[in-house]
């Protein structure tokens, strides 16, 4: 069933919470809901976006293609995130691709609804700025991590991040299952290197695995590894 923006709990997590009832009603009347299947793109790097995507369910990887043709995943966007906000406001092509990691439900909000509210509602403008500043901080952290931490440290950090943000299933595996290639793209290394480090972490008893699934076995040691001890 189509959900109205004014009744949607998801908006509490993003800048839409600063909209008035009337503004939310206009957004709701103009939005369209979409199902994005696992592996499908929401948008590609270089696209011109005519609106933003509000994530109602599922996870998307935001990545940038490097000169050597490898993706660098800069963020995993989940429930409540608004995708494409910066691109729409700056009226520039997107500098990232967004691809569904699992099946997703998203709402597409045309840019007119966003821009009209930006001009009329200073609280909304402030919320949008806050979220963009937060994204910028996260991007800074990615840069520092890649330049100053070893691949092993970043790998340990990635597993802890997945546990803390997405939790574990009933069997004790990380609830969000990433392919080995995606893991390598989060960490910023070659897939072969990621596979080798995963094997090493298993031998050391830091993690356990079954097929694609990975679980954390010794969180304290993994934390020590992430912090470079």
N, C-alpha and C positions, 0 to 999 in steps of 0.2 A: 504494500500500500504506500502511496506517495505521502511523504511526511512533510508537514508544513514547517518552514524555518522557525516560526514563532513558538512552535511546540517542541522543537528539536533540542535534545539535551547536548548534542555534539557542539553546538555553537558556544557553549560555556567555555570550551577549550581554545577558542580563537577570537579574532577581532570582531566577529559578527555580534558578540555579546554586547558591544557598545552601541548597537543600532536601536532605534526606537521601535515600538510595536508597528507603527505605520511603515517605517523603512523596511522592516523584516517582512511585512505583508507584501510589499512591492517586489522584494527579492524573491519571495516564495512564488509569486505569480509569474516571475520571469525565468525561474530555474528549471532545469531538466535533470532527471535522475538517470544514471547510467550504470550498467554492470560491466566491469572490466574483468576479463578472464585472466587467470594466472599467465604471465609471460607476455601479455599484450601491453603496448605502450598507451599511456594517457596522453602524453605529448612527447615529441622528439626534440633534441637539441637543435636550435635554429628555427623552430616554429614561431609563427606570429600568433599569439593567443588572443582570442576574442572574449576571454573571460577567465575566471578562476575555477578551480575544482576543490570542493570541500569533501574531505574523506569521511564517509559515514561508517565504513567498515573495511577491513583488510589493510595490507601494508604495501607501500610502494618504495622502490629504490630510486633515489635521485642521483644520477651519475653524469660524469663529464668524460667525453672521449679524449684521450691524450694523443699526442703526436704519433706515438708508436701503435695506435689503434687499440689500446687497452682502456677499458672503462675504469674510472676511479669513482667508487660510490662515496658520495659526500654526506648522505643522510638517508635514514630509513624513516619514511613518513607514515604515520599511523592515524587512527581514528581522531578526528577533530582538527587535523592539519588542513591549512588552505594552501593549495599548490598553484604556482603561477602568479602569485600576488605581485612580486617585484617586477616581473616582466610586463604585466598589465599596467602598473602604475608608471613605470619608466617608458612605456611604449617601445620597448626594445624586444628583439627576438629572444627566446629563452636560451640561457646558456647551459641548461641542464636537460637531460631526458628523464622522464618519469615512467617507470615500467612496473606493472603489478607483480609482486612476489607471490601473492596468493590471490584468490578471487576477491574483487573489491566492489564496493558500492560507493559511488561518488555522485555529488550533485554539481552540475555545471551552472555557474552564475555568470550571466553576461556582464561584460565590463561596464556597460552603461549604469547598471545598478550600483556597482562599486564606486565609480567615478562621481555619480550624482551625490551619493552619501558622503564621500570624501569632501566635497565642496560645501556641504551643508551642516555636517555634524563633526565638530572639533574633537569630541570624545572618541569617535570612530577613527579619525585621522591619527590620534595619539596611540590608540590600540594597534593600528596597522604599523606605525613606527616602532612600537615596542617589539612586535613580533619580528619585524625585519632586522632590528638591532640584535635580537636573540639569535636569528639565523646567521648574522654576520659573526657573532661571538663563536658560534659552533664551527663556522668555516675557519676562523682563526685557530681554533683548537686543533682542527684537522691538519692545518698547515704545520703547526708546531710539532704535533705528534709525528708526522711523516718526516720532518727534518731532524728531530732530536731523539726519537725513540727507535730502538731496534725493531726488526720485524717480529721477533718473538714477544717483545713487550706489547706491541700493537695487537698481536694475535690474542694474547692473554686478556688484554683490555676489551677486545671485541667480544669475547665469550662472556665476560662479566657484564658488559653493556647489554648483550642479548638477554641474559638472565634477569637483570634488574629492570629492563624495560618491557620485556614480553613474557617473562615468567617461564615456568617449566610445566610439562604435561604430567599426567599421573604416573608415568613410568620413570620420571626423573630426568627426562631429556629436555633440551631447550625447546620451548613451545614453537618458536619461529625457526623452521628448518631452511637453512640457506644451502645452496649448492657449494661445492668446493671453489668453484670459479667466483661466485658471489663473495665468499669469505675472503678470497685473495683480493678481490676488488675493493672490499671495505678496508682491508689492511694496507693495500697498495703494494702488492708483490706479485710475482709470477705464480700461476696456479700450482705448478710443480713444487715450488718452494712452500706454499701453504700446506700442501698434502704432506710434505716431509716434516714440517713442524707439528702438524696434527698427530702424526705417528710418534714423534718424539714426546709430545705432551701425554699421549696414551701410555707410552713406556714408563714415563716418570710418575704415572698415576694421578695426573692433574685432571684428566678428562676420561670419559668412556664413550664409545661410539657403537652404533648399530646401523649399518647401511649409511644413509645420509645423515641420520640423527646423531647429535652430539650432546652429551650431558656433562655437567661439571661434577667432578669427583672430590677434588680438594680445593675448595674456594680460597682458603687462607694462602696456600702455596701459589695459587694462580694470581692472587692479589700481589703477593711478594714479587712474582715474576713480572707483573705489569708495572710495578714500581721500581723495577731494576735491582732487586736484592738478590 
